[in-house]
Amino acid sequence: MRPTAIALTFLFLTAACETSTDPFFGTGGGAGSPVTAAEVSGNWSFTVNHNTTFPCTGGSIPDGTVLTATVNVLTDGTVNGASSFWRTPATSNFPLSGSVLLSTGAADLFLSGGNGTGTSMELIGTMSPTGSFTGTLHDPAAGFSPIFSASGCDYAAAGTKA
């Protein structure tokens, strides 16, 4: 009984002290405006530029590269993988999955290397109802192999919906 009471007290105090508008416990991507599935579905262009988080030792995406994507978000915020994809600068199509928290526009998208390769990049940020995106592109995302770089890279990503 005592461990249960301690656990419930800890949970209550943690919840009571959480005052941020960020639903992801301070990890970013939650302070935006509400969006609808229709507002974030469509064709997007993401311009990426290196951050200094990872060393980017080889094969990284050049600064200013534009990655394009077709994103189809369902009414529950999940990305419809059957009709969503992203394109490399060489215009090959690859699978796209993930979700958008419609109450804040927080997006967590996975840009897969395709064909069961186990490679993926993660695009995390905020989509706005006016068709803009700000966030970070991670190559690789945790648990995946990098797509472009030999050691992994981090990029600032700015996007616009066409």
C-alpha positions as CSV (number, residue, x, y, z in Angstrom):
1,M,0.0,0.0,0.0
2,R,2.8,2.4,0.9
3,P,4.6,2.1,-2.5
4,T,1.3,2.8,-4.3
5,A,0.7,5.9,-2.2
6,I,4.3,7.1,-2.9
7,A,3.9,6.5,-6.6
8,L,0.5,8.3,-6.7
9,T,1.9,11.2,-4.7
10,F,4.9,11.5,-7.1
11,L,2.6,11.4,-10.1
12,F,0.3,14.1,-8.7
13,L,3.2,16.4,-7.8
14,T,4.7,15.9,-11.3
15,A,1.4,16.7,-13.0
16,A,0.8,19.7,-10.7
17,C,4.3,21.2,-11.4
18,E,4.0,20.8,-15.2
19,T,3.1,24.3,-16.4
20,S,4.4,24.3,-19.9
21,T,2.2,24.2,-23.0
22,D,4.5,21.5,-24.4
23,P,2.7,18.1,-24.3
24,F,5.9,16.2,-25.0
25,F,7.5,17.0,-21.5
26,G,9.8,19.7,-22.8
27,T,11.1,18.0,-25.8
28,G,9.9,20.6,-28.3
29,G,7.3,20.6,-31.0
30,G,4.3,21.3,-28.9
31,A,3.8,25.1,-28.5
32,G,2.1,25.7,-31.8
33,S,-1.5,26.5,-32.9
34,P,-4.2,23.9,-33.4
35,V,-4.3,22.5,-37.0
36,T,-6.7,20.4,-38.9
37,A,-5.8,17.3,-41.0
38,A,-6.7,19.2,-44.1
39,E,-4.4,22.2,-43.2
40,V,-1.3,20.0,-42.9
41,S,-2.1,17.5,-45.7
42,G,-0.6,18.3,-49.0
43,N,2.7,18.9,-50.8
44,W,5.5,20.2,-48.6
45,S,9.1,21.5,-49.3
46,F,11.6,21.3,-46.4
47,T,14.9,23.3,-46.7
48,V,17.7,21.8,-44.6
49,N,20.9,23.3,-43.2
50,H,23.5,21.7,-40.9
51,N,23.4,22.0,-37.1
52,T,26.4,21.2,-35.0
53,T,24.9,18.4,-32.9
54,F,26.4,15.5,-35.0
55,P,29.7,15.6,-36.7
56,C,28.4,14.8,-40.2
57,T,31.6,13.1,-41.3
58,G,30.6,12.1,-44.8
59,G,27.8,12.0,-47.4
60,S,25.7,14.6,-45.6
61,I,23.0,16.6,-47.3
62,P,24.4,19.9,-48.6
63,D,23.1,23.1,-46.9
64,G,20.1,24.6,-48.7
65,T,18.9,21.2,-50.1
66,V,15.1,21.0,-50.5
67,L,13.4,17.7,-49.6
68,T,9.8,17.5,-50.9
69,A,7.0,15.4,-49.4
70,T,3.4,14.6,-50.0
71,V,1.8,14.3,-46.5
72,N,-1.7,12.8,-46.1
73,V,-2.8,13.2,-42.4
74,L,-5.9,11.4,-41.2
75,T,-8.4,13.0,-38.8
76,D,-6.8,11.3,-35.8
77,G,-3.4,12.9,-36.7
78,T,-1.7,9.8,-38.0
79,V,0.1,10.0,-41.4
80,N,-1.5,7.7,-44.0
81,G,1.5,5.7,-45.1
82,A,-0.3,4.3,-48.2
83,S,-0.5,7.8,-49.7
84,S,2.3,9.7,-48.1
85,F,5.9,9.8,-49.4
86,W,9.0,11.9,-49.6
87,R,11.5,12.5,-52.4
88,T,15.2,12.8,-52.4
89,P,16.9,15.6,-54.4
90,A,17.2,12.9,-57.2
91,T,13.4,12.6,-57.2
92,S,13.1,9.0,-56.0
93,N,10.0,8.4,-53.9
94,F,10.3,6.8,-50.4
95,P,7.8,5.9,-47.7
96,L,6.7,8.6,-45.1
97,S,5.0,7.8,-41.8
98,G,4.4,9.4,-38.4
99,S,1.9,11.7,-36.8
100,V,0.8,15.3,-36.2
101,L,-0.7,16.3,-32.9
102,L,-3.6,18.3,-34.2
103,S,-4.1,20.3,-31.0
104,T,-0.7,21.9,-31.3
105,G,0.7,21.1,-34.8
106,A,3.6,19.1,-33.3
107,A,4.8,16.8,-36.0
108,D,7.0,13.7,-35.8
109,L,7.6,12.3,-39.3
110,F,9.8,9.4,-40.4
111,L,11.3,9.6,-43.8
112,S,12.2,6.0,-44.6
113,G,14.9,4.7,-46.9
114,G,12.4,2.2,-48.3
115,N,12.6,-1.4,-49.4
116,G,13.0,-2.7,-45.9
117,T,16.4,-1.2,-45.5
118,G,15.8,-0.2,-41.9
119,T,17.1,3.3,-42.6
120,S,15.1,6.4,-41.7
121,M,15.4,10.1,-40.9
122,E,13.2,11.8,-38.3
123,L,11.6,15.2,-39.0
124,I,10.4,16.8,-35.7
125,G,8.9,20.2,-35.4
126,T,5.7,22.3,-35.6
127,M,3.3,22.6,-38.6
128,S,1.2,25.8,-38.6
129,P,-2.4,26.2,-40.0
130,T,-0.9,28.8,-42.5
131,G,1.4,26.1,-44.1
132,S,4.8,26.6,-42.5
133,F,7.1,24.2,-40.6
134,T,10.0,24.8,-38.3
135,G,12.0,22.0,-36.7
136,T,14.9,19.6,-37.0
137,L,15.8,16.8,-39.3
138,H,17.8,14.0,-37.7
139,D,19.8,11.5,-39.8
140,P,19.7,9.0,-38.3
141,A,16.8,8.8,-36.0
142,A,17.4,6.7,-32.9
143,G,17.6,3.0,-33.8
144,F,17.9,3.5,-37.5
145,S,20.9,3.7,-39.9
146,P,21.7,7.0,-41.5
147,I,20.4,7.6,-45.0
148,F,22.9,10.3,-46.3
149,S,25.7,10.5,-43.8
150,A,28.2,7.9,-42.6
151,S,27.9,9.0,-39.0
152,G,24.6,10.9,-38.7
153,C,23.7,14.5,-39.0
154,D,21.3,17.1,-37.6
155,Y,19.7,19.8,-39.7
156,A,17.6,22.8,-39.1
157,A,14.5,22.4,-41.3
158,A,12.2,25.1,-42.5
159,G,9.2,24.0,-44.5
160,T,6.3,25.5,-46.6
161,K,3.2,23.8,-47.9
162,A,2.5,24.4,-51.6
